[in-house]
Amino acid sequence: MDHNVSLFKAYPFKEGQKIRIEDSPRSGDWEVVKVTEHKVTLKCPISKKEMVWSRFCYAVEEKLMPWPQV
């Protein structure tokens, strides 16, 4: 029997990407500075603070927009 199934894929981060995280405690604008198999290092373009987190994002959409959002 068929069922409605939601599929999720880990986002394929690339160093140098400009990203905006929405709907999360990590929300805001970030630059991807390092990517490993299990971790991603993100840098805030305003404070320059870097954070290392386990890979956590999933792709929703991509679009042209101003970055960083001030």
C-alpha positions as MATLAB code, in Angstrom:
seq = 'MDHNVSLFKAYPFKEGQKIRIEDSPRSGDWEVVKVTEHKVTLKCPISKKEMVWSRFCYAVEEKLMPWPQV';
ca = [
       0.000    0.000    0.000;
       1.297    3.487   -0.875;
       1.659    6.226    1.744;
       2.471    9.926    1.706;
       6.144   10.139    2.657;
       8.173   13.274    3.321;
      11.741   13.006    2.014;
      14.594   15.094    3.441;
      18.112   15.465    2.091;
      21.022   17.130    3.850;
      21.963   20.364    2.126;
      25.227   20.100    0.121;
      27.019   23.124    1.643;
      29.872   24.667   -0.363;
      32.585   26.911    1.045;
      31.987   30.558    0.165;
      28.191   30.217   -0.021;
      26.068   33.063    1.323;
      23.056   31.606    3.121;
      20.061   32.772    5.143;
      18.598   30.433    7.774;
      14.931   30.993    8.585;
      12.684   29.471   11.253;
      15.494   28.287   13.526;
      17.376   29.410   16.631;
      20.321   29.753   14.201;
      18.348   32.119   11.968;
      20.154   34.887   10.151;
      22.713   35.469    7.414;
      25.861   33.348    7.331;
      28.809   32.595    5.083;
      29.952   28.983    4.804;
      33.682   28.949    5.606;
      34.403   25.223    6.093;
      32.577   21.967    5.367;
      33.455   18.464    6.541;
      31.505   15.226    6.349;
      29.802   15.914    9.693;
      30.363   19.608   10.530;
      29.859   23.019    8.922;
      31.547   26.252   10.011;
      29.467   29.383    9.468;
      30.582   33.015    9.840;
      28.296   35.947   10.619;
      28.953   38.713    8.048;
      28.218   41.422   10.626;
      29.867   40.276   13.883;
      32.443   38.035   12.091;
      31.760   35.381   14.762;
      32.271   31.805   13.554;
      30.181   28.871   14.712;
      30.833   25.155   14.140;
      27.731   22.983   14.054;
      26.765   19.501   13.001;
      25.292   19.628    9.515;
      21.629   20.452   10.025;
      20.018   22.325    7.115;
      17.762   21.041    4.408;
      17.238   22.751    1.053;
      13.947   24.586    0.624;
      14.580   27.064   -2.200;
      17.235   29.322   -3.690;
      16.638   32.866   -4.945;
      18.459   36.124   -5.677;
      18.106   38.573   -2.788;
      20.111   41.189   -0.840;
      22.649   39.688    1.562;
      23.345   40.299    4.404;
      19.981   41.531    5.566;
      20.533   44.555    7.812;
];
